[in-house]
């Protein structure tokens, strides 16, 4: 096991105040927090017990992290900030360190930023005691790391805006290290009742009638409709074959997002199948796969991961048909909610009745590559902000999205 030394500068001694009583002073010193960074895979074992006890989102699960470290981040190494009190972990921020390219987006236009040394922290990766003090210690450590030139950029993946971590990370003392013109995004969730009947009762009457009408029309158009649920490890090969046939026809493939028949996706879904988390559904019309939905049940909540449909079936709304089937099935199973994730979409507005705002936070080092990345992303952010304000209240934005999706769709 690799020994990780404590950095005395990370102990936040400046925050320590000597109490007047000597015994109180001893207790205060004993409980004073220390901050260290886990940088090797072997060191993860030192915090495994605490990490496993702190149940966060799926992305922050220790087995998911190890799987992704092995597959997605082949050239990455751990970068986990650990706050300890009395020699025991009190909180952690889970991330990695790698050399990678960054992207700035203006709508569907991708602007590449040169490769840099990047600290990337996973979604909901702040586990344990998420107090303001621990948030201050973590942000202070990130500032120190960037100022020392150990990395060019630090990325906190979609932090809720109502948290201490968001407030602290977006209000650094150094303006040059902050992100400018970052965009706030919504995160949607739908709670599930105990039965399919109760599910329709919580929808609006108009929405419920619309779903039933679309279902009748779909059945009238195709003599044979079937939904196959494939959750086992022995079903993954067939699942990937059929889902890839559908995904290859979608606009998401043109944007290089969504499902892909790749090693990282294979290994993640294989882990989920082994753990009993995987929920994968494929819709067949007259024997042909036309829509898919893949999710993961973690802590009794289902995370929507990948979904798509063959655009040649668009007029029959296969996505809505399959999503309705999935929701009914999850209700019978007793799953408490479906997490639709970040971003806006019509189906999220119709089904997701709980939402909050999140923001992906970038912090920049005072290095050449750090400032270069900031310049590109700031310019892109400014253009997006102006465009959003200009198009607000018009339907041109929706038409522009349709134009870009049609343009990047395979076969166009």
C-alpha positions, 0 to 999 in steps of 0.5 A: 500500500502506498503511503500518502504524506499529509501536506501541512499547508492543507490543514487549514491552520489559518482557520484554527483559533486557540481556545483559552483553555489548555484542554480545549486546545488539545481537543481542538488540535486533535479534531483539526481537519487535514486534507490529502490527495489520493493519487494511486489506485492502491491508495483507494483501499484506505478509504474504501470502507467509508466510501462504500458507506456513503451512498451517493449517485451511481456515478460516485459508486466505488465499483463504477469509478474503478470500472470507468478508471479502467476503461474510459480513463485508460491514461487517467489516475485517481485524484481524490481529495480526502478530508480527515478528522481524528485520522478518519475520512470525513468527506471525499471529492472523487475525481481523476487526473489526465491529459485530455482535450476539452470541448466548448459548444455553441448549440451543436457546434463543437469547438475543440480546445487543445489537450491539457492536464485536467482534473475531472470530478464525477457527478455527485462525487462529494460524499460524506460530511458535505458541510460548508467547512469541508466545502471550503477545504476542498475548494481551497485545495483545488485552488492550491493545486491549480496555482502550483501548476499541477493541472490546467483545468478542474471540472466539477461535473454538474453541481446543484446550485443550492449547495455549499460546493456550488456557492464556493466554487463559483465565487473564488477570490481570483476572478481569473480562475473562475468560469464566465458565462456558464449555463445553468441546466435543469435536472428532472426527476419523476416519482413513481407510485406503487402501481401503473393505475396510480401512475396515470392518475398523477398525470394530467387527464389530457396527457393520459388520454394522449398516451393511450391514443398513441398506444392504440394507433401504434398497435393498429399500425403494426400487427406484432409489437413486442417489448423485450427486457434484457437485464442479464449478463447472458443477454448483453450480446443480443442487446448490444446488437439490436440497440446499435442497429437503432442508435446508428440511425439517430441524430445523437450518433451524428452528434457523437453522444448517446449509446455507442457500441464501445468498450467503456459502454460494454464494461459499464453495462456489464458491471450493472448487469452483474450487480443486478442494476441494469434495466434494458428494454427494446421495442420490436415492431413486426420483428424489427427493433425500433426503439430502446431504453437503457437504465440503471436502478441504484438506491431504488432510483432508476437512472435513465442512461440511453434512449433512442428510436429509429426515425423511420418510425417517428410518426408512431411515437415509439419512444413514448410508447416504450417509455410508458411501458418502462414506467409501468414495469418499474412501478410494478417492481417498486422503484421509487423514481426515474431520474431523467438527468440533465437537459431539457426535452419535451418528454422530460417536461411532460413526465418529470414533475420535480426539477432543480438547477445544476451547473458544470463548473470549470476552474482555470489555472494561471498557466498558458493552457489554462488561460487558453482553455478559458479564452475559448470557453468564455467566447463560446459561453458569451455567444451562447448567452447572447443567442439564448437571450435573443431567441427567448420567446421565439420558436426559431430555437426549436426550428434551429435544433431540428435543422441541426439534428436533421443535418447531422443524422446518419444518411444526410 
